[in-house]
Amino acid sequence: MNDTMRHYADDKIDISYDARRCIHAAECVRGLPVVFDTARRPWILPTAAGPDAIAAVITKCPTGALHYARRDGGAAETPDPQKTIVPMPNGPLYVRGCVQLRSADGKVIIEDMRMALCRCGQSHHKPFCDNSHRGSGFKDSGAVENGGARSETQTEDVLSITASANGPLLADGPFVLRGADGVGRHEGTYAELCRCGASRHKPFCDATHEDIGFRTEETTGA
């Protein structure tokens, strides 16, 4: 059982919150402050707004720390049909869609529709981001060069991301890698993505992790 998970519910919606995956992107606070207010306890009040409004804001949470389950017969939360990976400026990889995150031995750590993965190499909760990039001096614009080949099965397959031992994130399955500025776009079905923070070809791996002795100690659960 995940002891970092909390539930806030009324008769219309059940909001789940996993503190360990939250990096305070604040999409919820900006989007619906009457429900999400970190200066208040409890900080989530599901009775303060309608379930449709709450659901719409939760889907903007980039880390998957927030999810919802409808109790009123409303539409269930569903993943984006397109699997996307966005390297945020000086920050993590934001991944959306139907995604399986796997440890180096192939075991599924979590299957989710939104997650933020470390790419600075300093997170204490690898492969998830824990905001260590903010104090590590990690710098990268999040730019992506146009390239790759369009996948015809983009809306059907699961994207599997494996956190390899002492190496990159291995993305296997249809995906679109987008620049944080919305300009660059790379489509493909396989990529090795840097997570040591030192590649000279970010967001892709260039084997620099071998030169710097990058080491990982993966989380055993979400």
N, C-alpha and C positions, 0 to 999 in steps of 0.2 A: 504494500500500500504506500502511496506517495504522501508523506506527512507534510509536504509543502502545499498540498492542494486544499483550497477552501471553497465552500459553496455559499452563494447568496441567492436566495430564492423567494418567490411568492407563488401564487397559484397560476401565474401565466408563464413564467420563465425561470429557469435555473441557470445562474451564472457561475461558472467554475473559474477559479484563479489559481495559477501555479506560480508562486513567488519566485521560485528558483529559475524560471525561464524569463521572467520580466526584466527588461533592461531600461524601463522607464522611457519608452519612446513617446508616451503621453498622448497617443492618438485617442484614447478613451476619454482622458481628462479634457482635451480640447474639444472633442466631438460632442460630449454629453456631460458637462460638469455637474448637473443636478443629480446624476446617478453616480458618477465617478469623481470622488473628491478625496485626495490623499491627506487633506488636513482634517478629515472627519473620521470618526469611528462609529459604526463600521464605515469603511471608505466606499463601499458599494451599496447603493440602495435601489433594488430592483423596482420598488413601488413608486419611484420618483418620475418615471416616464413609461410610455407604452412599450410593449415587447418588440414591436417592429422597429422602433427607433433604437432600442438597446441592441437588438440583433445587428442592425446596420452598422453601428459603431464598433461592435466587437469584431466584425469581419475585417476591420481596418487594422487590428492589432497585428503587427508584423512578426511577433515571436511565437504566437500560439499560447501565450500565457493565459489569455482569456478565451473561453469558449462558452457556448450556451446550448441549452436544450429547452425546446418549447414545451410547455405544459397545457397550452390552450388550443392545440391543434394547428398552430402556425407552422410554417415551412421549417424543416430541419436545416441545420447548418451543412453546407456542401462545399467541397473544394472547388477552386477555380478550374475550369476545364483545361486550361493551358498551364503547363508547368513552367514557372519562370524563376530565374535566379538573378538577383540584382546585387552587385557589390556596392555597398553604401560608401560614400566618401569618408575615408579615415575610419571606417567601421566594418561591421559584419557583412556576411552574405544574407540577404533576405530571400527566402525560398517560399514559393507558393504553389499550390496544386496538390495532387495526390502523391505524397512523398513518403518513402520508407527510408529512415535513417538507420544505418547499420554500423556495428562495430567492426574492427578489423577481421574478426573471425566469422563474419557474415551474419551474426545474430542481429535481429531487429531491435534497436534501442527504442524506437518509437515510430509509429505511423501517424502522420498528422498532415494538416493542410496549410500550415503556416509555421515557419521556424526561422530563427536567426542563428547562423553558424559562425563560429570564430574564424577569422582569417588573419589576426595579428600574431597568433602563436602564443599569446600570454594568458588566455582564459584559464581560470582554475576549475572550470566546468566544461572542458572540451568534450565533445565537439561543439557545444553550445557557446554562444557569446555570453559574457558576464560583465561587459563594459570595461574590461581590462585595457582595451585599445585606447581609452581616454587618457590613461596615465603612462602608457608605454611609449609614446612618441610615434605610434604607427601612422604612416602617411600614405594615402593612395587616393586618387581622384575618383575612383569608381568608373573610369572610362572603359568602354568596350569597343573594340574594332569590329566593323561589319565583316561577317564571314559565316562559314558553316554551310550546311545544306538543310533545306526545309524538310521536316519529317511529316510523312503523310498520316502518321498515327498519333499525332500530338494530343488529341482529345481522348484517347482510349487507354494508353498504357500508364502504369505507375512509374514514377521516377525513383530510382534507388540511388541513394548517396551513401557511400561507404567511407568511413573515416579510417584510412589505412594506417598501419602502425608506423609512427615516426615519419609519415609522409602526407601526401595530399588528400583532398576529398575527391573520391572517384564518383562522378555523376554518370549513371548508366540508365538510359531511357530517354525518351523525347523531352527536350527542354528548349527554352529560349533564354539566352543570357543577354540581359539588357543593361545598357549603361545607366548609371544613376541619373544622368542628365537627360535620359530619354532619347538620346541620339543613336548610339551604337547598338547593334543587334547581331547576335551570333546564334544560329540555330544548329542543333546537332542531337546526337543520340549518345555521345560519350565525350567526357572531358575530365582532365585532371586539374583540379583547382587548388591554388596555393592556400595553405593555412599555417605556414610557418612565419609569414609576414615579410619574407625577404626576397621573394622571386622578383626578378627584373622584368618579368613579362606578366605581371598581374592583370587579370585575376587568374591566369593560368600558372601552373607549376612549371618551373624550369630546372628542377632538381637541386636548387640552392639549399634545400633542407638537409641534404647530405653533407654539404660543405660546412654548414654551421652547427651540425650535430643536433638538429631539432629532435626533441623527444616528446612523446605524448603519453598521457595517462587518461584513458577514456572514462567517461562516466558510465556507470552500470545501469542507469535508468534515467528517465526524464524527470 
